[in-house]
Amino acid sequence: MKKLLALMLIGSLVLVSGCLGSTPATSPTHQPSTTYSQPQSPSNVTRSRGFPANASNVSSSTQVDFTPVEVNLSPRVHLQIDPRVELIQIIYFIANPTWYQERVSPYLVGASPYNYPYMRDVSEYFGNYTNATAVRMVPMMAEEGVAYDAIPEFALHLNPVNFSKAMNWSDMLQYRPWLNTTLLDEFAGAVARFANETDFWKFYNEHRTFYNETLRQFEEGNGETILNVTRFEESFFGENASSWRIVPLTLISRHGFGIPMNRNGGKYVYAFLGFNYVRDGVPVVHISNTGITFLVHEFAHSFVNPAVDEYYSLFQPYESLYDPVREKLSMMAYTNFRIMLYETFVRAVEVYYLNVTGDQEDAKRKLGMYSVSFYFIKEIYNAYVNDYMKHRDVYRNYTDFMPELAKVVGEVYNRTDGGKEVEPPMTVYDFLKRANSTGAIVAYSPGDYPRMVAENEYHWLLSLGINATLKPASNLTENELTGNLMLVLYSNSSLLKELNRNALVTVNGNKFYSKPSGETYTGELEVFEVFRNPWNESSVVYLAVGNNERAFYRGYFPRMYYLTYAIIPGWGGGAFEWA
C-alpha cells in the first residue's frame, strides 16, 4: 500500500469559487495608495559577500539593497515578496523532495522553465549549490513537518537581512510539538550560510523587476477588493490587526497559508498564496472574481486558530468526531481534531462572507461542497448567522463566541453518537486501496475519446501494480458489475440509472445534479466522482461522465487521492464544484 501511494500521480485542478462584492465596512475607508519599491534605496549599504560559481563581472564589494519589494495598499495593508520566504522557497525548489514534487511544485500547474523564466533563473543561479547543507537537509525537514504553512512560518523566524535565526520556535511548537528545536536551529544556520555563500541578495535584487511585476499584476484591479476583505475580517472577528501582509508565492503552487504573528503588542496577519498558473512569465494567484474566498480563508486563520486554542479544553471531549474523516483529512495535512475545527470554522466564515457580499448562490454551493468532509459546517454557519452576528452586543469579538460554538459541537457529538453514525465520503484513495486488494475493471462507452481516457487510466493502474482489466462497458457481465469499477461513460449510458443511486452528482442526459449543493448544471460538462458500488456496497466506483466528446478534453482522471467529486466544464478551466 505504501508503494501504491508513493507512486500515485497528483493531478491538479484550478478551482473556481468565490465572488466580487462590496463588504460592509466598519473601519475608515482607505483608498489604495500604491507605491512600488525601487531597485535602489537610500538605506543601501556596502558589504562584501561570497558569490556563486556562475556569477561573472562582479566585484567583491557591491551596493546591496536590503528592502523587500512591496506595494502599500494602505498604511496597514501591504503586498510583499518577502526575501526570507523567497529564500526558503528556492532552497526547497532546488532540493525538490518527493513531498514538494507531489504537492506544491510549480510543475503541477503547468509552469516550466520554458513558460516561467524565473524557474530557469533559479536553477541556473543556484544549480551549483545542490550539495549545500541547507539543500541536503530539506527532505529531512519536510519529513519532520516543515512543510505547507510551516515553510513560510519558519522563514518569518529569520533575520530579514542576514537570515540567521531571530526568534525562538515556541509558536511553531504550539502546533507541531514534535519538532526538534536543535534540528530547526541547525537548518536556520544552514539557510543563513546558503544565503551568504550564494549571495542571495544579489539574486533577489537582480529580480526586483520580476517581483514588482508579480505584485503589480496581483494588485491590479484587486486593491479595493483586498481592502474590503480586511475590513470584513476586522468587523466579523471584532479585532483590528496592526498590519496585513499578503505574500504571493513564486515557487509554491495551489496551496495558501494564513499565519498570525504577535509582535510589540500587535497582531500581524500574513496570507501566503500559492499561484494557480503562469501568464506572460508571471505567477497568477486567483484573488479576484473567482477566488476571493481564498484570501478570506487564509486571513481568517489568524483569528480562528488562536480563539480555538484558547478554549480548546471545551472542545476536547468531542475529539472522536474526527474519527470518521481521519483518513481523508490527514491526506490534506489536517491531522487532528483541533485542525479540523480550524478548517470547519474558517470555511463557515468564507460562506458567511459570500452571503453578505451578495453571492447567496455561491454561498449555498460552497456550503454544500464543504459539508461532504467537514460534516458539521452547516451547524457552525447557522450559529454565526442566528446567534453570533445577531448578538454582537454580547459577543464583542469572535473569541467570546467560543463557548457557544463548543455547545454546537457538543450537540453534533450527541446526535451522531460521538461520530459513530457519520458515513465518511468515498475518495480516490478508497478506490485505489480496494483496487490494490481485489483488482479493478476499467470500462468505457463507445467512442474514441472515452476509450482514450480509459486506456490512460488502465495503464496508470497497471503502473501502480494494480490488477486491472480494460473493456467496453457494453461487455460488462453481471458479476463484473459487482467489482471495483473505473468507468468512462457518456451521459446517456444505461448504467447511470443504477449508478445514480449512490452518486453524489447524478447525471440524466444533459442535466448534472449535485446532491451536496442542490445545484443543477447543464452544458458541456464532465463529472468525476467516487462512491460505493450500488451493485455491491463493499466495492468502489470511480466514475467519469461526459455529455459529448469535448467533455473528455483532459484525457485523464484527477488523481488527487482525497477527491470525492468534481464538476468541470468540458472545455477546461476551473471546477464548478469539488469536494
DATACOR-V501156 format. One line per field, one symbol per residue. ss: DSSP state (~ for helix, > for strand, _ for the rest). phi: phi as a letter, one per 40 degrees, with the letter a starting at -180 (. if undefined). A space follows every 50 residues. Layout:
# DATACOR-V501156
ss = ???
phi = ???
This chain:
# DATACOR-V501156
ss = _~~~~~~_______>____________________>________>>>>__ __________>>>>____>>>>____>>>>>_~~~~~~~~~~~~~__~~~ ~~~__~~~~_______~~~~~~~~~~~~~___~~~~~~~~~~~~____~~ ~~~~~~_>______>____~~~~~~_____~~~~~~~~~~~~~~~~~~_~ ~~~~~~_~~~~~~~~~~~~___~~~~~~~~~~~~~~~_____>>>>>>>> >>>__>>>>>>>>__>>>>>>>>>>_>>>__>>>_______~~~~~~~~~ ~~~~~~~~~~_~~~~~~~~~~~~~~~~~~~~_____~~~~~~~~~~~~~~ ~~~~~~___~~~~~~~~~~~______~~~~~~~~~~~~_________~~~ ~~~~~~~~~~~~~~~____________~~~~~~~~~~~_>>>>>___~~~ ~~~~~~~~~~~~~____>>>>>~~~____~~~__>>>>>>_____~~~~_ ____>>>>__>>>>_____>>___>>>>>>>>>__>>>>>>>>>>>__~~ ~~____________>>>>>_____>>>>_
phi = .ccdcccccccbbccbagacaccdbbbdcbcdbcbbcbdbbdcdbcabbc bccccbfbccbacbcccccabbcacbbbbabcdcccccdccccccfcddc dcbbcdccbgcaccbbddcccccccbccbcccdccccddccccchcafcc cccdccccccbbgccbbccdcccccbcccccccccccdccccccccccfd cccdccbccccccccccccdgbdccccccccdcccccgacccabbbbccc bbbgcbabbcbcafgbbbbbbbbccbabbfgbcbbcbbgbaccdcddccc dcbcdcccccbcdccdcbccccdcbdccccccgccacdcdcdcccccccd ccdccccgbcccccccccdcccbccbcccccccdccbdccbcccbcaccc cddcccccccccdccbfggcccccccbddccccccccbgabbbacchccd cccccdcdccccccgccbbbaccccccdccccccbbbbbccbccccdccc cbccbcbbgcbbbccccgcbbbhcbbbbabaccccaccbbbbbbbbcacc ccdcgaccbccccbaabbccchgcccaaa
